[in-house]
Structures are given as structure tokens and as C-alpha cells.
């Protein structure tokens, strides 16, 4: 990722406030230059202009434009496109549109490439009431024709590029499309592992039957080689090359077989130049440069949070030229205690470095653990990208959750699984023998104990970690219940620091429907496990409005706000005094967003050097803000 811009020392007016402001998880740190969020399809023009489509980008149009590794702007508004399919020609782009009350779902928009304006709407599918899920799953152009996959309609529809319907080609579950030099149409059928060919008139030609577990997710016909390139998001995680002159024949592959899950060329879960995650776009420019779009695994029904944007460009010899990456949206990553804060774990990704950082790994294995909650398209949390991480005797425990969660999922790691996080259960869930949501705060402390305010109980439930089995899987004992002090009810946040036996409790808003909101009162209890569960000292009364997320390390509390300022206030846990405020003076290099719109969007860690590392979600720039502070 980008390394040309360094961090800048920011000195706040308060004493002892030396810190740096930095970012991870996006190649570029400013809103104007940032890589767009969650790209799920791609088309590249002959001159090498890249167009990607996304269901949602907070601060630009849903079709992002790049060239030579740089952002060139965007088209449309941030919530205009479905993200599932895009194609183009010399003058126009064609993209699947998001559900709209005006025209429903299943529509394709045509956009002028020069002006960026939409000049035609084509209602492709009769399935016009689909609000969650893709209807148009493939688009391609050839000469004056436009091809569109109507997935629920089980057909590919053929139009002129001016929107005049020509014919339908019936095929079950059509997906990605490509047209070869003879005008033959190739249609990916992802669920059956097949790519089916049709003549220009729509007659069935040949079927490429891949392995039963293959999942053809992207197609591109390379006219220079006469080969059909097929992105496979099945276990092979590579690009397959077929000669389609006559009977289709597999003639080669591009990328490591097994992709990021291969354990022979790297650690399982580790990404790399040819260790692909989920290939969703393939294209070449006139110079022979290859472009591959990955959409790393992870995401619920909200496809705007589905994985990330990871574009690789290769020269004609197959050497990596550059990468464009946006790996974080409405998510947070925790510093890793095992590496003393060098690595950062979100709910599904691992990062390291500075000034944009390096993408290390995707922690989801959809083949070994297909029921991993982070893959559940029916998940009510819209994706579980917020990570909390602790390490007990070298054993990492990852907790993944959504933006404002009432449920938390637990994972462990071991050498055989590498970076892959192994699912261990959830709270609420059978592992903890409760169905009650966590509405009164959640904490996993540095010793692996869990503290949770279960819904409508007026108690904190303390689940002690009892150990790990031979595979590294943690287990917790039956909960000890502690009455929530009346002075802090309704409780909405919990942090426990076992090193100093300090409990930090934050009050919600009495009578409010929003149990995720914080009020202005925070109580600090020293000697909590020693028996002091009734006398807070100090009590922190906030003067800034709309506190939303808090984290603690050492003897400091770090607090972020929603709908107000992007600042992080730092309070001394011994005195309750405001020590400093972390803002951003690195304005030439990065943006820090406008707030923390999530319950657990701030994480903090005290390194062995005495430096505090504080992370903050920046959904504006699809990135992660990192403050490094030495009191």
C-alpha cells in the first residue's frame, strides 16, 4: 500500500500530549484520493481506466474510477448501484442499479463516460421487488449489443446498447458474462461450476464443466491469446485459462492454487500478489496489463459491507505493478498483544505497517467453516467487521461483532490454521447457555474473561476463562453475577482492566429506546474483584455531547463521539481528569472521519515501550485511524 507519506507529530495544548496520527487499510488516506468501499465488479477500458461498482460508498459515487494506481473520481451517488455487475464500451458504462422505489430492482443504467450522467435506464428483470440480493449478476458488451444476466429470471437478455430488446437466452442461474472474438457468449453458472457457451444467435455450443466445487465468479475473454479467463472463487481461488477455439480446453492458470488459503507458499490466510481471496473481476487493457479485483470474504446481507476492494495490476509478463486497496468500512481493528501492537485484527482482516499499511491476511475460511457467522447473509448485524482481540499465554481470542451489536462471536487460532480464525460460538448462544442479547455492555479482558450486561437483568455476567484445549480452543466457566450499581443504571458499556483490578462502567440514557447510546456519566471502580462494587472513584462527568465508544489501557480511558467531532478524549483513570484530546494535524496526508458511529469503534493497547496505540473506525474514508501516543 502507499508508503510515500509519513506521519506528522501533533502537539495538543495539554501537557504530555505527543502523538502521531496515521492510518491503515486504505492505500490513500484522504477522502479525495481514497480507494472506494466494497467493489464487487469491475470493467477496464482499453486505455487502462478502471471502473468498479459498489453498493455503498459513504463519500463518493458508487462507481469509482482509477488509472495508473490513482483515484480519478467517481460516477453517480453513493447509494445508486447494486455493485453486482458493470461493463462498458468506448462511450458508455452500463451498471446494475440498486433497488429504488421509483423503478424497483433488476434495472441497468447507462452512463456517459465523459460526463458521468445517466442517459438511459433499462428494466431488465421482472423481479423488481428484491431489496436484499443481486438480480443482475453479469453484464457484457460487444459491438452494438448489451448482454445482461437476469439471475432470478434464469435468462440472459440481449439488447442493443440503446436499450432495444433483441432476444432472450434461457439458462439457469446465469452470472458473469464474456463475449469472444467470434461473437459467442460465455455465461458463468456459479452454483454448478459451469461456463456455458452460446453462438451469436443464441444456440447452445459447449459447456466448460469445472470441478464440482469450482465457483466461476468472473469472466474475461482475452482476444490477444484467444483464451477465456475464468475467476474461480471455489477452493482453488485462482484464474483458469481456457482455449475456446473448438472444444474448450484448460491450458493454464494464473495465481496460486488455493489462493490465500494455500499453506505451501505462505501461511494459511495470508494474502499476496497471486494469493487471491475472492476474484470478482478480471480485465486487460490494450497494453496487455492484467487487472484482478478481489472482494475478500466477509459480510452479511448489507452488501455494502461485503468484504473489501483489492485491485491488483500485473504487467504482460505477470509481474505485479501496483495494488489499490480499501479494506475497512464501518469496522474497527484491535492492536495485537502477541506482536506488541505491530499487527491489527478487525473482525475479518489483519493489517500492519504505517501510512496505509500492508494487508496481511483474511481470517475467514469459507470452505472449512461454511457456517462461520461472518459469512451469514441473514445476519442481522449487517456484517461482523469490528474486532476485539486478547492473548492469554500466547493464545489469541478474537471477538467479531457488528456496528452496534447485541451479539458477539468468538474465534481462536492455532499453527495449523495460520491466520484463519476458527469459530467457537457466540454470546448469546449455547456456548454460554443464554438467549439474552448483550444490551448492557461487553468486555473481553486481557486474561480472557468475559463481562456482559445481559438484557433486562440489572446484572453483569462474568464468565471466567477456564483454559484452552490442545487445539487452542478457549472455554469459559459458568457466570458469576454482580448487581449493577443503581448509580450507573441503565448500564451500556463495560471495561475491566485485570492488571489494576479496575472496572469502568458507562451509563446509558434512561427511558431511551436506544440502548446503544451513552449518557454523560462514567464510573471507575478500583479494586472491583477485591470487593469494591459499590463505590466509584473517580466519577467522570462528560461535558462533550454524544459519547459513543470507549476503550481503556494502562491508566487511561479513550473516548470517541458520534454526530459531533472526530476527536478522541483521553481521561486519567486515577483522577478522572481530561489529560489530552487526540485530533488530526496530518491533514495533507489523511482524513480521520467525522465521528465514531459504532459502539466498539475505538480500541486501545499499551505497548511494552510505554506507547499507547489507539485505533478508530473511519467509515468516511474506508480506513482505520491509528494514534500513537506517549504520555
C-alpha positions as CSV (number, residue, x, y, z in Angstrom):
1,X,0.0,0.0,0.0
2,X,1.1,3.7,-0.1
3,X,4.2,4.5,1.7
4,X,5.2,7.8,0.3
5,X,3.5,9.9,3.0
6,X,4.8,9.7,6.6
7,X,3.1,10.6,9.8
8,X,3.2,14.0,11.4
9,X,3.7,14.8,15.1
10,X,0.7,16.6,16.6
11,X,1.2,18.6,19.8
12,X,-2.0,19.4,21.6
13,X,-2.2,22.3,24.1
14,X,-2.4,20.0,27.1
15,X,0.9,18.8,28.6
16,X,2.4,15.4,27.7
17,X,0.4,15.1,24.5
18,X,2.9,14.0,22.0
19,X,1.4,11.6,19.4
20,X,1.3,10.7,15.7
21,X,-1.7,10.4,13.5
22,X,-1.7,7.6,11.0
23,X,-4.0,5.3,9.0
24,X,-4.3,1.7,7.8
25,X,-6.5,-0.3,5.5
26,X,-6.7,2.1,2.6
27,X,-4.0,2.9,0.0
28,X,-4.7,6.6,0.4
29,X,-5.7,8.5,3.5
30,X,-7.7,11.4,2.1
31,X,-11.3,11.5,1.1
32,X,-10.4,12.8,-2.4
33,X,-7.9,10.1,-3.1
34,X,-9.2,7.2,-1.1
35,X,-9.9,3.8,-2.6
36,X,-13.7,3.2,-2.7
37,X,-15.5,0.8,-0.5
38,X,-16.6,-2.8,-1.2
39,X,-16.1,-3.0,-5.0
40,X,-17.8,-6.2,-6.3
41,X,-17.4,-5.8,-10.1
42,X,-15.0,-4.2,-12.5
43,X,-14.6,-3.1,-16.1
44,X,-11.4,-1.8,-17.6
45,X,-11.3,0.3,-20.8
46,X,-8.6,-0.3,-23.4
47,X,-6.7,2.8,-22.3
48,X,-6.5,1.3,-18.7
49,X,-9.2,3.3,-17.0
50,X,-10.7,1.1,-14.2
51,X,-14.4,1.3,-13.2
52,X,-15.6,-0.6,-10.2
53,X,-19.1,-0.8,-8.8
54,X,-20.2,-0.9,-5.2
55,X,-23.5,-0.9,-3.3
56,X,-22.3,1.8,-1.0
57,X,-19.5,4.3,-0.5
58,X,-20.0,6.9,2.2
59,X,-18.2,9.8,0.5
60,X,-18.3,9.3,-3.3
61,X,-20.3,7.8,-6.1
62,X,-20.8,4.0,-6.2
63,X,-18.8,3.7,-9.5
64,X,-15.2,4.5,-8.6
65,X,-12.7,5.4,-11.4
66,X,-8.9,4.7,-11.2
67,X,-6.0,4.8,-13.6
68,X,-2.3,4.0,-13.0
69,X,-2.9,3.3,-9.4
70,X,-4.6,6.6,-8.7
71,X,-8.2,7.7,-8.0
72,X,-9.8,9.6,-10.8
73,X,-13.1,10.4,-9.2
74,X,-16.5,8.6,-9.3
75,X,-19.9,8.4,-11.0
76,X,-23.3,8.6,-9.5
77,X,-24.3,8.9,-5.9
78,X,-23.1,6.7,-3.1
79,X,-26.2,4.5,-2.9
80,X,-27.1,4.3,-6.6
81,X,-25.6,1.0,-7.7
82,X,-26.0,-2.7,-6.7
83,X,-22.4,-3.4,-7.3
84,X,-23.1,-6.8,-8.8
85,X,-22.2,-6.1,-12.5
86,X,-20.6,-3.4,-14.7
87,X,-19.4,-3.2,-18.2
88,X,-18.7,-0.5,-20.8
89,X,-17.6,0.5,-24.3
90,X,-16.0,3.5,-25.9
91,X,-18.7,6.0,-24.9
92,X,-20.8,4.4,-22.1
93,X,-20.8,2.4,-18.9
94,X,-23.6,0.0,-18.0
95,X,-24.1,-0.9,-14.3
96,X,-26.7,-2.8,-12.3
97,X,-28.7,-0.4,-10.2
98,X,-29.7,-0.7,-6.6
99,X,-33.3,-1.2,-5.6
100,X,-35.3,2.1,-5.9
101,X,-38.9,2.9,-5.0
102,X,-39.0,4.6,-8.5
103,X,-38.2,1.5,-10.6
104,X,-37.6,-1.4,-8.2
105,X,-34.8,-3.8,-8.7
106,X,-33.4,-5.5,-11.8
107,X,-32.6,-2.3,-13.7
108,X,-29.4,-1.4,-15.6
109,X,-28.3,2.2,-16.0
110,X,-26.3,3.5,-19.0
111,X,-23.9,6.3,-18.1
112,X,-21.9,8.7,-20.4
113,X,-18.2,8.0,-19.6
114,X,-17.3,11.6,-20.3
115,X,-20.0,13.4,-18.3
116,X,-20.8,10.7,-15.8
117,X,-24.5,11.3,-16.3
118,X,-27.1,8.5,-16.6
119,X,-28.8,8.8,-20.0
120,X,-30.8,5.5,-20.2
121,X,-32.5,3.1,-17.8
122,X,-33.2,-0.5,-18.9
123,X,-35.6,-2.6,-16.9
124,X,-34.0,-6.0,-17.4
125,X,-35.8,-8.2,-14.9
126,X,-39.4,-8.8,-13.9
127,X,-38.1,-9.4,-10.4
128,X,-38.4,-5.8,-9.4
129,X,-39.0,-6.1,-5.6
130,X,-35.7,-7.6,-4.5
131,X,-34.3,-5.3,-1.8
132,X,-31.6,-7.6,-0.5
133,X,-29.6,-9.6,-3.0
134,X,-28.5,-9.4,-6.6
135,X,-30.8,-9.6,-9.6
136,X,-28.5,-8.5,-12.4
137,X,-25.4,-10.8,-12.0
138,X,-23.5,-10.2,-15.2
139,X,-23.1,-7.6,-18.0
140,X,-21.1,-7.5,-21.2
141,X,-21.0,-5.5,-24.4
142,X,-19.9,-6.5,-27.9
143,X,-20.3,-4.0,-30.8
144,X,-23.8,-2.7,-30.6
145,X,-25.1,-5.3,-28.2
146,X,-25.5,-5.4,-24.5
147,X,-25.9,-8.7,-22.6
148,X,-27.4,-8.9,-19.1
149,X,-27.8,-11.8,-16.7
150,X,-31.2,-11.9,-15.1
151,X,-30.4,-14.3,-12.3
152,X,-33.9,-15.0,-10.9
153,X,-35.4,-14.9,-14.4
154,X,-33.0,-17.7,-15.5
155,X,-32.1,-16.0,-18.7
156,X,-29.5,-13.7,-20.4
157,X,-31.3,-10.8,-22.0
158,X,-29.8,-9.3,-25.2
159,X,-30.3,-5.6,-26.0
160,X,-28.8,-3.0,-28.3
161,X,-26.7,-0.6,-26.4
162,X,-29.5,1.9,-26.9
163,X,-31.8,-0.4,-24.9
164,X,-33.8,-2.2,-27.6
165,X,-34.5,-5.8,-26.7
166,X,-33.3,-8.4,-29.2
167,X,-33.8,-11.8,-27.7
168,X,-33.5,-13.9,-24.5
169,X,-31.2,-16.9,-23.9
170,X,-32.6,-19.3,-21.4
171,X,-30.1,-20.6,-18.8
172,X,-30.4,-21.5,-15.2
173,X,-28.7,-19.2,-12.7
174,X,-26.7,-17.0,-15.1
175,X,-23.8,-15.0,-13.6
176,X,-20.7,-13.3,-15.1
177,X,-20.6,-12.9,-18.9
178,X,-18.0,-12.6,-21.7
179,X,-18.1,-12.4,-25.5
180,X,-15.3,-14.0,-27.5
181,X,-13.8,-12.8,-30.9
182,X,-16.4,-14.9,-32.8
183,X,-19.3,-13.2,-31.0
184,X,-20.0,-16.3,-28.9
185,X,-21.4,-15.6,-25.5
186,X,-20.0,-17.3,-22.4
187,X,-22.1,-17.5,-19.2
188,X,-20.9,-18.5,-15.8
189,X,-23.2,-20.7,-13.7
190,X,-21.6,-20.3,-10.4
191,X,-23.6,-22.8,-8.3
192,X,-22.9,-25.7,-10.7
193,X,-19.3,-24.8,-11.6
194,X,-20.0,-24.5,-15.3
195,X,-19.4,-21.9,-18.0
196,X,-21.7,-22.4,-21.0
197,X,-21.2,-21.0,-24.5
198,X,-23.8,-19.8,-27.0
199,X,-23.5,-18.8,-30.6
200,X,-24.2,-15.2,-31.6
201,X,-27.8,-16.3,-32.4
202,X,-28.2,-17.9,-29.0
203,X,-27.7,-21.6,-29.9
204,X,-26.0,-23.8,-27.3
205,X,-22.4,-24.6,-28.2
206,X,-20.2,-26.0,-25.5
207,X,-20.2,-26.2,-21.7
208,X,-17.0,-26.0,-19.7
209,X,-17.7,-28.2,-16.7
210,X,-15.3,-27.3,-14.0
211,X,-14.7,-29.2,-10.7
212,X,-17.9,-29.7,-8.7
213,X,-16.6,-27.3,-6.0
214,X,-15.5,-24.7,-8.5
215,X,-17.4,-21.4,-8.5
216,X,-16.9,-19.3,-11.6
217,X,-17.3,-15.8,-10.4
218,X,-15.7,-13.6,-13.1
219,X,-15.1,-14.0,-16.9
220,X,-12.9,-12.2,-19.4
221,X,-12.1,-13.1,-23.0
222,X,-8.5,-12.2,-23.9
223,X,-8.5,-11.6,-27.6
224,X,-4.7,-11.4,-27.7
225,X,-4.4,-15.1,-26.6
226,X,-7.8,-16.4,-27.7
227,X,-8.3,-17.5,-24.1
228,X,-11.3,-17.3,-21.8
229,X,-10.2,-16.3,-18.3
230,X,-12.4,-17.7,-15.5
231,X,-12.1,-16.4,-12.0
232,X,-12.8,-19.3,-9.6
233,X,-13.9,-18.4,-6.0
234,X,-14.1,-22.0,-5.1
235,X,-11.3,-23.7,-3.2
236,X,-8.8,-23.2,-6.0
237,X,-9.0,-19.4,-5.6
238,X,-7.3,-18.8,-8.9
239,X,-7.9,-17.8,-12.5
240,X,-8.3,-20.6,-15.1
241,X,-7.3,-20.1,-18.7
242,X,-9.3,-22.0,-21.4
243,X,-8.8,-22.2,-25.1
244,X,-12.3,-21.9,-26.6
245,X,-11.4,-22.5,-30.3
246,X,-13.3,-25.7,-30.9
247,X,-13.7,-27.9,-27.8
248,X,-12.8,-25.8,-24.7
249,X,-9.6,-26.9,-23.2
250,X,-7.9,-25.8,-19.9
251,X,-4.5,-24.5,-21.0
252,X,-3.2,-22.9,-17.8
253,X,-3.9,-21.0,-14.6
254,X,-2.9,-17.6,-13.1
255,X,-2.4,-17.3,-9.4
256,X,-1.5,-19.7,-6.6
257,X,-3.8,-22.7,-6.5
258,X,-5.6,-22.4,-3.1
259,X,-5.1,-18.6,-3.1
260,X,-4.8,-17.1,0.3
261,X,-5.6,-20.4,2.0
262,X,-2.7,-22.3,0.4
263,X,-0.2,-23.4,3.1
264,X,2.7,-24.4,0.8
265,X,3.7,-20.9,-0.5
266,X,2.6,-19.0,2.6
267,X,0.8,-19.1,5.9
268,X,-2.9,-20.1,5.6
269,X,-5.0,-16.9,5.4
270,X,-2.1,-14.8,4.2
271,X,-2.8,-12.7,1.1
272,X,-0.2,-11.9,-1.5
273,X,0.5,-10.8,-5.1
274,X,-1.0,-14.0,-6.5
275,X,-2.7,-15.4,-3.4
276,X,-6.1,-14.3,-4.3
277,X,-9.1,-14.2,-2.0
278,X,-12.4,-13.9,-3.9
279,X,-11.9,-13.0,-7.6
280,X,-14.9,-11.0,-8.8
281,X,-13.4,-9.0,-11.7
282,X,-10.9,-9.7,-14.5
283,X,-9.9,-7.4,-17.4
284,X,-7.0,-6.3,-19.6
285,X,-6.1,-3.1,-21.2
286,X,-4.7,-2.6,-24.8
287,X,-1.1,-2.7,-23.5
288,X,-1.7,-6.2,-22.2
289,X,-1.7,-5.3,-18.5
290,X,-4.0,-7.5,-16.4
291,X,-6.3,-6.3,-13.7
292,X,-7.8,-8.5,-11.0
293,X,-10.4,-7.4,-8.5
294,X,-10.7,-9.3,-5.2
295,X,-13.6,-8.9,-2.8
296,X,-12.2,-10.6,0.4
297,X,-14.6,-12.8,2.3
298,X,-16.9,-11.5,5.0
299,X,-20.2,-9.7,5.1
300,X,-23.9,-10.1,5.9
301,X,-27.0,-9.0,4.0
302,X,-25.7,-5.5,3.6
303,X,-23.6,-6.0,0.5
304,X,-22.1,-2.5,1.0
305,X,-20.0,-4.1,3.8
306,X,-19.3,-7.3,1.9
307,X,-15.6,-7.8,2.0
308,X,-13.4,-5.0,0.6
309,X,-11.8,-3.6,-2.5
310,X,-8.5,-5.2,-3.5
311,X,-7.3,-4.4,-7.1
312,X,-4.1,-5.9,-8.4
313,X,-2.5,-4.8,-11.7
314,X,0.1,-7.0,-13.5
315,X,2.3,-6.4,-16.5
316,X,2.1,-8.7,-19.6
317,X,4.7,-11.0,-18.0
318,X,2.5,-11.4,-14.9
319,X,4.6,-9.3,-12.5
320,X,2.7,-7.2,-10.0
321,X,2.7,-3.5,-11.0
322,X,0.6,-2.0,-8.1
323,X,-2.3,-2.5,-5.8
324,X,-5.3,-0.4,-4.8
325,X,-6.9,-1.5,-1.5
326,X,-9.8,-0.4,0.7
327,X,-10.1,-2.9,3.4
328,X,-12.2,-1.3,6.2
329,X,-15.7,0.1,6.2
330,X,-17.8,0.6,9.4
331,X,-15.3,-1.6,11.2
332,X,-12.5,-1.4,13.7
333,X,-9.3,-3.3,14.3
334,X,-7.6,-4.1,17.6
335,X,-3.8,-4.0,18.2
336,X,-2.4,-7.5,18.6
337,X,-0.8,-8.2,22.1
338,X,1.3,-11.1,20.7
339,X,3.2,-8.8,18.4
340,X,3.1,-5.9,20.9
341,X,0.8,-3.9,18.6
342,X,2.5,-4.5,15.3
343,X,-0.5,-6.3,13.8
344,X,-4.1,-5.2,13.9
345,X,-7.1,-7.6,13.8
346,X,-10.5,-6.5,12.5
347,X,-13.5,-8.8,12.5
348,X,-12.1,-10.4,9.3
349,X,-8.8,-8.8,8.2
350,X,-5.3,-8.4,9.5
351,X,-3.1,-5.3,8.8
352,X,0.3,-4.0,9.7
353,X,2.5,-1.0,9.0
354,X,2.1,2.7,8.6
355,X,0.8,5.3,6.1
356,X,-1.8,3.0,4.6
357,X,-0.1,-0.1,5.9
358,X,0.1,-3.6,4.5
359,X,-2.8,-6.1,4.1
360,X,-1.6,-9.2,5.8
361,X,-4.4,-11.7,5.9
362,X,-8.1,-12.6,5.6
363,X,-9.1,-14.6,8.7
364,X,-12.2,-16.3,7.1
365,X,-12.1,-19.8,5.6
366,X,-15.4,-20.3,3.8
367,X,-14.7,-23.9,2.8
368,X,-13.5,-25.4,6.2
369,X,-16.0,-23.3,8.2
370,X,-19.0,-22.6,5.9
371,X,-21.3,-21.8,8.9
372,X,-18.9,-19.1,10.2
373,X,-21.3,-16.3,11.3
374,X,-19.2,-13.8,9.4
375,X,-20.5,-15.4,6.2
376,X,-24.1,-15.5,7.2
377,X,-26.1,-13.5,4.7
378,X,-29.1,-13.5,7.1
379,X,-27.0,-12.0,9.9
380,X,-29.0,-9.1,11.5
381,X,-25.7,-7.2,12.2
382,X,-25.0,-6.5,8.5
383,X,-21.6,-8.0,8.8
384,X,-19.3,-8.5,11.7
385,X,-16.2,-6.5,10.9
386,X,-15.5,-5.0,14.4
387,X,-12.6,-6.9,16.0
388,X,-11.6,-7.2,19.7
389,X,-8.5,-9.2,20.4
390,X,-6.8,-10.5,23.5
391,X,-3.9,-13.0,24.0
392,X,-3.6,-15.3,27.0
393,X,-0.3,-17.2,27.3
394,X,0.2,-16.6,23.6
395,X,-3.3,-17.9,22.6
396,X,-5.2,-15.2,20.7
397,X,-9.0,-14.9,21.1
398,X,-10.8,-12.8,18.5
399,X,-14.3,-11.4,19.1
400,X,-16.2,-10.2,16.0
401,X,-19.3,-8.2,16.0
402,X,-21.3,-5.6,14.1
403,X,-21.6,-1.9,14.3
404,X,-24.0,-1.7,17.3
405,X,-24.1,-5.3,18.5
406,X,-26.2,-7.3,20.9
407,X,-24.3,-10.5,19.9
408,X,-20.6,-11.4,19.8
409,X,-18.8,-14.2,18.1
410,X,-15.7,-15.9,19.4
411,X,-12.7,-17.4,17.5
412,X,-9.3,-18.9,18.2
413,X,-6.2,-19.6,16.2
414,X,-3.6,-22.4,16.0
415,X,-0.4,-23.0,14.0
416,X,-2.2,-25.4,11.5
417,X,-4.9,-22.7,10.7
418,X,-2.4,-19.9,10.4
419,X,-4.3,-16.6,10.2
420,X,-7.7,-18.3,9.9
421,X,-9.9,-17.7,12.8
422,X,-11.7,-20.8,14.0
423,X,-15.3,-20.3,15.2
424,X,-16.0,-21.1,18.8
425,X,-19.6,-20.0,19.5
426,X,-21.4,-16.8,20.3
427,X,-22.9,-14.8,23.1
428,X,-25.8,-15.2,23.3
429,X,-25.7,-18.8,22.3
430,X,-25.4,-22.4,23.5
431,X,-21.8,-21.9,24.5
432,X,-22.9,-19.5,27.2
433,X,-26.3,-21.1,27.9
434,X,-28.3,-17.9,27.3
435,X,-30.5,-16.4,24.6
436,X,-30.4,-12.9,26.1
437,X,-28.9,-10.1,24.0
438,X,-26.0,-8.1,25.4
439,X,-27.5,-4.7,25.8
440,X,-25.7,-3.6,28.9
441,X,-22.1,-3.6,27.7
442,X,-19.5,-6.1,26.7
443,X,-15.8,-6.7,27.5
444,X,-13.3,-9.4,27.0
445,X,-10.4,-8.6,29.3
446,X,-6.7,-9.2,28.9
447,X,-7.0,-12.5,30.8
448,X,-9.7,-13.8,28.5
449,X,-12.6,-13.3,31.0
450,X,-15.9,-12.1,29.6
451,X,-18.0,-9.4,31.2
452,X,-21.5,-8.8,29.7
453,X,-24.6,-6.9,30.7
454,X,-27.4,-9.2,29.6
455,X,-30.7,-7.7,28.6
456,X,-33.1,-6.7,31.3
457,X,-31.3,-8.4,34.2
458,X,-29.7,-5.5,36.0
459,X,-26.6,-7.7,36.4
460,X,-23.2,-8.0,34.9
461,X,-22.4,-11.6,34.0
462,X,-18.8,-12.5,34.5
463,X,-17.7,-15.6,32.5
464,X,-14.2,-16.7,33.7
465,X,-11.9,-18.2,31.1
466,X,-11.1,-21.8,32.3
467,X,-8.4,-22.7,29.8
468,X,-7.6,-23.9,26.3
469,X,-7.7,-27.3,24.8
470,X,-4.9,-28.8,22.7
471,X,-6.1,-27.1,19.6
472,X,-6.2,-23.6,21.3
473,X,-9.9,-23.5,21.7
474,X,-10.9,-21.5,24.8
475,X,-13.6,-22.5,27.3
476,X,-15.4,-20.4,29.8
477,X,-17.0,-21.3,33.1
478,X,-20.5,-20.6,34.5
479,X,-21.1,-16.9,35.0
480,X,-20.7,-15.1,38.3
481,X,-23.4,-12.4,38.5
482,X,-22.8,-8.9,40.0
483,X,-25.6,-6.4,40.5
484,X,-25.2,-3.3,38.5
485,X,-24.8,-0.3,40.8
486,X,-28.0,1.8,40.8
487,X,-26.0,4.9,40.2
488,X,-24.9,3.8,36.8
489,X,-28.2,2.2,35.5
490,X,-29.1,1.7,32.8
491,X,-25.6,0.3,32.0
492,X,-24.4,0.5,28.4
493,X,-20.6,-0.1,28.4
494,X,-18.2,-2.2,30.4
495,X,-14.4,-2.3,30.5
496,X,-12.4,-4.3,33.1
497,X,-8.6,-4.0,33.5
498,X,-7.4,-7.0,35.4
499,X,-3.8,-5.7,35.8
500,X,-5.1,-2.9,38.1
501,X,-8.4,-4.6,39.1
502,X,-10.2,-1.6,37.7
503,X,-13.8,-1.6,36.4
504,X,-15.1,1.1,34.2
505,X,-18.9,1.4,33.7
506,X,-20.7,3.8,31.4
507,X,-24.3,4.9,31.8
508,X,-27.0,4.7,29.1
509,X,-29.9,7.1,28.7
510,X,-32.8,6.3,31.0
511,X,-36.1,5.7,29.2
512,X,-34.5,5.8,25.7
513,X,-35.3,3.2,23.1
514,X,-31.6,3.3,22.1
515,X,-29.7,1.0,24.4
516,X,-26.6,1.6,22.3
517,X,-26.3,5.3,23.3
518,X,-24.2,6.6,26.2
519,X,-25.1,9.4,28.6
520,X,-22.5,11.6,30.3
521,X,-21.7,9.6,33.4
522,X,-18.8,7.1,33.7
523,X,-17.9,5.4,36.9
524,X,-14.4,4.0,37.7
525,X,-14.1,1.3,40.4
526,X,-10.7,0.5,41.8
527,X,-10.5,-2.9,43.5
528,X,-13.5,-4.4,41.8
529,X,-12.6,-8.0,42.2
530,X,-11.3,-7.2,45.7
531,X,-14.8,-6.3,46.6
532,X,-15.4,-2.7,45.7
533,X,-18.5,-2.9,43.5
534,X,-20.4,0.0,45.1
535,X,-18.1,3.0,45.5
536,X,-16.8,4.6,42.3
537,X,-13.7,6.8,42.5
538,X,-13.4,8.8,40.3
539,X,-16.7,9.6,38.5
540,X,-16.2,11.1,35.1
541,X,-18.9,13.6,34.1
542,X,-18.6,14.2,30.4
543,X,-19.0,17.8,29.1
544,X,-18.9,16.8,25.4
545,X,-22.1,15.5,23.8
546,X,-22.9,12.1,22.3
547,X,-20.2,9.8,23.6
548,X,-20.4,6.6,21.6
549,X,-17.3,4.3,22.0
550,X,-14.7,3.9,24.7
551,X,-11.6,1.8,25.3
552,X,-9.0,1.7,28.1
553,X,-5.4,0.6,28.6
554,X,-2.9,1.3,31.3
555,X,-4.5,4.0,33.5
556,X,-6.2,5.9,30.7
557,X,-9.7,5.9,29.2
558,X,-10.1,6.8,25.5
559,X,-13.5,8.2,24.4
560,X,-15.0,8.8,20.9
561,X,-18.1,10.7,20.0
562,X,-20.9,10.4,17.4
563,X,-22.6,13.2,15.3
564,X,-20.2,15.7,16.7
565,X,-16.4,15.7,16.4
566,X,-13.7,13.1,15.3
567,X,-11.7,13.7,18.4
568,X,-10.6,11.1,21.0
569,X,-10.6,12.4,24.5
570,X,-8.2,10.8,27.0
571,X,-9.1,10.7,30.7
572,X,-6.9,9.7,33.6
573,X,-8.5,6.7,35.4
574,X,-6.9,7.7,38.7
575,X,-8.1,11.3,38.8
576,X,-10.9,11.4,36.2
577,X,-9.2,14.5,34.6
578,X,-9.1,15.1,30.9
579,X,-5.5,14.5,30.0
580,X,-5.5,15.4,26.3
581,X,-7.5,15.3,23.1
582,X,-6.3,13.4,20.1
583,X,-7.2,15.3,16.9
584,X,-5.6,15.3,13.5
585,X,-2.9,17.7,12.2
586,X,-1.8,15.3,9.4
587,X,-4.3,17.0,7.1
588,X,-2.1,16.8,4.0
589,X,-2.0,13.0,4.2
590,X,-5.2,11.8,5.7
591,X,-8.7,12.3,7.0
592,X,-10.0,11.0,10.3
593,X,-13.7,11.0,9.6
594,X,-16.3,13.0,11.4
595,X,-17.3,10.7,14.3
596,X,-17.4,7.2,15.8
597,X,-20.7,5.8,14.7
598,X,-20.3,2.5,16.5
599,X,-20.3,1.1,20.0
600,X,-16.9,-0.6,19.8
601,X,-15.2,1.6,17.1
602,X,-12.3,2.6,19.4
603,X,-9.6,0.2,20.6
604,X,-6.6,0.8,22.7
605,X,-3.4,-1.0,23.7
606,X,-0.4,-0.2,25.9
607,X,2.9,-1.4,24.3
608,X,5.9,-2.6,26.2
609,X,7.6,0.6,25.2
610,X,5.1,2.7,27.1
611,X,3.5,3.9,23.9
612,X,-0.3,3.8,23.6
613,X,-1.8,2.6,20.3
614,X,-5.4,3.8,19.7
615,X,-7.4,2.9,16.7
616,X,-10.6,4.5,15.4
617,X,-13.1,3.5,12.7
618,X,-13.2,5.9,9.8
619,X,-16.1,4.9,7.6
620,X,-15.8,8.1,5.6
621,X,-12.5,7.0,4.1
622,X,-12.9,3.2,4.3
623,X,-9.9,3.2,6.6
624,X,-8.6,2.8,10.1
625,X,-7.2,5.8,12.0
626,X,-4.2,5.0,14.3
627,X,-3.0,7.3,17.0
628,X,0.4,6.5,18.7
629,X,0.7,8.4,21.9
630,X,3.4,8.6,24.5
631,X,2.3,10.4,27.7
